[in-house]
Amino acid sequence: METTARAVLICSLLLVLGTALAGCTGTPGNNGSATSPSPTRVPVVVTSAPGVTAPDTGNITGVTEANNRFSYDLYQQLAYGPGASGGNIFFSPYSISSALAITYEGARGNTADEIRSVFHFPADDTARRQGFASINGVINSRDAGYSLNTANALWADKSFAFLPAYTVIAGQWYSANTTNLDFASQPDDSRIAINNWVEEMTNNKIRDLLPQDSVSSQTRLVITNAVYFKGTWEMQFDANITQDAGFQVSASNTTTVRMMQRTDSDARYPYAENDDVQLLEMPYAHSSGAGLSMIVLLPKGDNLSAAEQYLSPENLSLLEQSASTRQVEVFFPKFQLDTQYSLPAVLSEMGMPTAFTASADFSGMDGRRDLLINDVVHKAYVDVNEEGTEAAAATGVVVNQMAVRQESPVPVFRVDHPFVFLIRDDNTGTVLFMGRVTNPS
């Protein structure tokens, strides 16, 4: 089971890296359309659910599969969707999924359906919550061989009342305790406090997650996730033989990189190839159980899509099944990537537009339909060198209160000019008569 859980990180946090180189218990149905109970109008305080027992790890697989499917979907959108730049891509699907899973806990109706569809979340509330809780528990279990941790948090406006049921679920199942901030009066100070937390959780690798003006006096909640990893290669590269080499960016563009290499007889890695692609799995050092690996997919030609097709969980699994451990001469570039994304347009395009509009239903958060997602921000960092890899990512979901809706003026229907009319059978919808009046006298 530990092996299955850690596969989340292999296939979702670090898998995408390889292709980027080549360029508390709930009631089932909680996210249904039933009307939410009226909230107890008491502001949220910092809490954690008492007496929480460790969840059954049997639900890891469903969340793992959901995350990995989302990983592939988001990659395709970032690579080829509207606004795609054709440049480097690096993100943590698990960070984004974690933050949106907590958001999903407060969604209802069509809003919930859309989020679940995009993220492939298990519909069963208990299975989904236990899955995330179990994976987080495995991630945060210490291994002397590497550093790996993830953390969630809720940041709530101190003057706004959220449903206790929502914050209890976030605390119990996602370890996302709630901290009160003064968004209404001090939005920027609140933003800085959240960014400081993110920096701390990512060993200062993710700075300024929430950019200037991303938090306003209308912000009522920010949901954050952070993931951090640092590990050394099981077989490190010798920095003394790293040398300059060409890297073909495109048919007409070649750049110079610092190319690491392992060509000795001890360079034995899980390896597979077919007519389209080569697969290399480079494991990180660990002290017990299953560790982490970087999986690199390299197309045999200059068509990156030949490798990208193997990002789907099904295709990757088939390719990995053919891998065997053997000597491989490895030449691999050193690199660093810093990426940042604002995801509302991307997630809308993927199938969840309602969450960002006035039609959003997050009544599971506050008992009313007056909240919407204003932004989903994501930043990621990776440094790959001779010793190993350091990677970090963070996601922030900014939830705002909708502007106060003004009552429409009472309409005036003054029939003082020509008009048309019809008489309809409302049982069948059949129009029985139709006419026009230009002079009723």
N, C-alpha and C positions, 0 to 999 in steps of 0.2 A: 504493500500500500504506500509506503514511503516513496518507493520508486515511482509509482504513478503520480503521486502529488508533485514530486520534484520535476516531473516531466512538464508541468505547467510552465516552469521557468525556461526549460530547454526550448519548448516549442513556441512560447509566446513572448518572453522577454528577450531571448538571445537569438532565436531563429530568424527573426526579421533582420537582425544585424547582418547575417551572412548575405542576404540578398541585397541589402542596402549597399554593401560593398561593391557589388557589381553595379551598381548605380547608387436574546430572551425569547420562547416558543411562540409561534404565531398560528393563527387559524388558517388552514388551507383556503385558498381563494381570496386572500387578503387584498389582492390587487384587482378584484372584480369591480363591477360597476355599482355595487350596492352603495346606498347613501351612507356617508361617514357619520359617526356619532358626533354630537356637539362636543366641542372640546371644553375641557376645564380651563378657564381663562386664567392660568397661572403661568408666569414667565418661566422659561427653561432655566434650570440650574445645572451646574456641573454634576453629573451623576454617572454611576456605573451600576449595572444590575447585580444585586447580591445573589450569592448562592448559585452562580451559573456553573453547570457541569460541562465537561468536555463533550462536544458533539460526536456523533457517530461518523467515522471517517468513510463510511460506505457511500456517501454522496459526493465524493470528490470527482468522480468520473464525469458526471453530468456538467458540472461547472467547468471542468477542464476542457471538455469538448466544446462547450459554448464559447469559452474564451478563445480557443484556437480557431474556431470558425470565424469569430469576429476579427481575429488577427488577420486572416487572409482577406476578408471582405474590406477591412479598412486599408490594408496595403493596396489593394486594387483601386480603391477610391482615391487615395493619395497619389498613386502613380499615374492613373489614367482618367480620373474624374475631372469635372470642370475645375479649371484653375490649376491643374497639375503642372509643375514646373519642369519636370524631367530630371531634376537634380537628386541629391541624396535624400534618403528617407530613413528616419530612425524614430521609433516610438515604443512605448510599453503598453501593449494591449491589456495586460493585467491591471495596470494602474488605472487606465480609462474604464475598464469593465468594473473594477471595484468601486470607483466613485459613482458610476452610473447605476450600479446595483443598489447602493444606498439611496440614490435619488429615486429609483424605481419603487422602492418600498413606500414612498409617499405618493406615487402616481395611481390614478384610477381611470377606468373607462378606456376610451380610445388612446389616451396618452400613454397609459400603461401597456396597452397592446402593442403600440408602435415601438416603445423602448424594448420590450421583451423580444420582439421580432428582430430588431437590429442586432441586439446583443445575444440572441439565441438563449436567453436565460431559461432554466427549467421552470415550467409553470407552477410546479408544486412548491409552495413557499418553504416548507420544512426542508425539502431536499436542497433547494437553492441556498438557503441560509446556512445549513450545516455544511454544504460544500465549500462556501467561502470561508466559514470559520475554520474548517479543517485545513484547507490550503494555507490560510494565513498562519495557522499554528505550526505547520510543517516549515513554512518559509522562515518563521521567526525562531525555530529551534536552532540552537547554536551548533555549528560544526567548526572544529578548530582549523580546518583547512581553508576556509573562506569566510567572508562577511556577507551576509544576506539578511535583509529585513524589509518589512513593509508596515505601514501605519496608516490609519484612517482617523479623521477628526471631523466634527461638526462645529461650525462657528455661527452662532445664532444671535440675532439682534436682541438685546436685553429687554426691549420694550414690546416684543412681539411674542404672542402665545402660540407655541406649537403643541400638538397633541402629545401627551406623555407616551402614548403607545408607540409613536414614531421614534422618539428619541430612545426609548427603552430597546426597541428592536435594533437600532443602529449601534447602541452600546453593547448589547449582549452578543449579537451575531457578527458584527463587523469591528468590534473593539473601537468604535467611533464615539467617544464620549463628547459631550457638548460643552463648549465654552461660550459664555456670553460676552458679546462685544457691543459697542455703541455705534452701529452702522448709521443710525439716523443722524446723530450729531457729529460723529468723528469717523467718517468713512475711510479717510486715508490712514489714520492711525490704526484702524482695524485691519486694513489691507497690509500694512507693514507688519503687524503682529502675526498674521497668517503667513506671510512670506518668511518671517524669521523661523517659524515652526518648520516650514518646508526645508529651509536651509539646514536646520539642525538635523532633520530626519534623513537628509541626503548627503551628509558630510560636506556641506557647503558647495555641492556641485550644482544644485538647482537654485538659482537666485532669481528674485523678482518674478516668481511664477505669475502673480497677479499684477499686470502692468498698471501704470498710472491711469486713473479714471475708470478702471474696470469694476471698482466697488463704489457705490453711490449711496445717497441717503435713502434710496428706494430698495437697497439690498436688505434682505431679511435673513438669508442663510447662505453660507458657503460650505460646500462639502469637499474635503480634500483627501487625496491619497498620495503617498510617497513610497517609492521602491528604491532600494540601494543595494548594489552588489559590487564586491571587489574580490577577485580571486586570481591565483597564479596558475599558469599552465601546469598540467601534470608533467609535460615535457617542455621546458622553457627553451626559448631561442637564445642563441649566443649573440649578444649585442656587438661583439667584435667582428662578426662577419656580416652584419647588416650593411647593405650597400645601396647606392643609388641605382634605380632601374626604371625603365619606362613602364607606364600604365596607360593603356589605350582607352581613352574616355569615349571616343567615337571613331568612325572610319577616318576622320580628318583631323583628329585632335589627340595628341599623346602628351602626357605630363610625366614629370619625374617624381618618384616616391622613394621612401626609405623601405627597401624590401628585406624582410626577415627571411631566414631560411633554416630548414632542418633537412639535411640530406644524408645523415649518418644512418648506420644500420639499426640504431635504437629508435629511429623515428617511425614507430608503428602506430597506426591510427585505424579506426573503423572507416572503411572506404567502400564506395560503390560507384559504378558508372554505367551508362547506357549510351545509346546513340546521340542523346541530346545533352546530357549533363554529367558532371562529376560531383559527387558528394563526399565531403570530408567532415569527420566529427573530431573536434579537438577538445578533449576533456580538461576540466580544471581539477587541481589537486583538492582532495578532501580526506577526512580522517575516518569516516565510517559510512556505511550504507551507500546509497546512490548519490552521486554528485551532480554537477552541472557540466554542460558541454556547449561549445559553440558549434553550430552546424552550418557549414558553408556549402552553397549550391553554386556551381560555376558552369555556365553554358559552354559547350564546346566550340561554338561559333560566336559571332558578335551579336546574336539575337537574344537579348536578356529575357524575353518572354519564354524562351525554352527552359530557363531555370525557374521563372516565376510560377509556372504551372504546377511545380512541385511544392509550392507553399500551401496548397490545400491539404488539410489533414489526411485525406484519403490517399492522395498521390504521394505525399511524403512518407507515409507509413509503408506503402508498397516499395518505394525506393530503399528505405532503411532496411527492410527485410532482406534485401540482397547484399547488404554491406558485410564485409568481413574485415578482421583486423590484419593488417599487413604492412610491410614497409612502404612508405610513400615519401617521395622527395617533395618537400613543401616549401613553396615560396609565397610569402604572405605579407602584404603591406602594413606598415604601422599607420595608424590614423587616429584622428579625433573628430567627433561630430558633436555639434550643438544644434539642436533643432527646437523649434517652437511652433505650435499650431493653435489657431482658434477654430473650434470644430463645429459651431452651429450649422454652417452651410453644408459641411461634409456629412454630418449626421442627419440633417434634413434630407439630403440627396439619397442617403442610404435607407430612408424610410421612417424617420421619426420627426416630421416637421412640427407636429402639433405642440410639442413641449415648449417650443420657442415662441408661441403665439398667444393671443388673448383667449384662445379656445382651450388652452392647457388646463388639465385637471390634476392638481396636486393637493386635493382635499384630504388625502391621507396624511399630510403634514400638519395642516392647521384646521381642518374641518370645513374649509371654505374653498371656493374656486377663485382665489385672488393672487395666485403665485404662478410665475413662469420662469423658465430658464433663460437668463440673460446672456450667459456665455459658458462655454466649456473650453478651458485653456489647458494646454498640455505642453510640457517642456521635457526634453530628454538629453542626456549627455553620455558619451562613451569614449573611452580612451583605450586603444589596443596597442600593446607594445611587447617587447621581448619577454617581460616577466609575466604578463597576464592581461587582465581586463578590469577596468573600473567603469561601472555604468550606473546611472541614476535617472529617475524620471519622477514627475509629479503631475497630478491632475487636479484642477479646481473647477467645481460646478458652482456658478454664481446664480443664486435664485433671488429674483426681485419680486416685489409686490407690484401688481398692476396699478396703473394710475386710476384714481377714483373716477368711476364712470358717471357721467352727467346724464340725468334723466332727459329723454327726448321731449321736446315740447309737445303739448297735446295737438294732434293734427286737426286741421279744419277741412272738412269735405263739403264745399259749397258748390252745388250743382247749378251754376248760373250760366252755363254755356253748353253747346252741343255735346252729346255723349253717346256712347254705345252701350248696349246691355245684352244680357243673355239670361235664359232660364234653363237651369240644369237639373237633371235628376241626380241628386247626390248619392243615391244608392249605387248607381252604376257609373256615374260620371258622365252620362250622356247629355249633351246639349240638346234641349228640346226646342228652344226658341232663341233667336238672336235678332237684334235690331239696332237702329241708330235713331236718336232724337236730335233734330236740329232746331225744332220749334215746338215746344210742348203745348203751346196755346192753340 
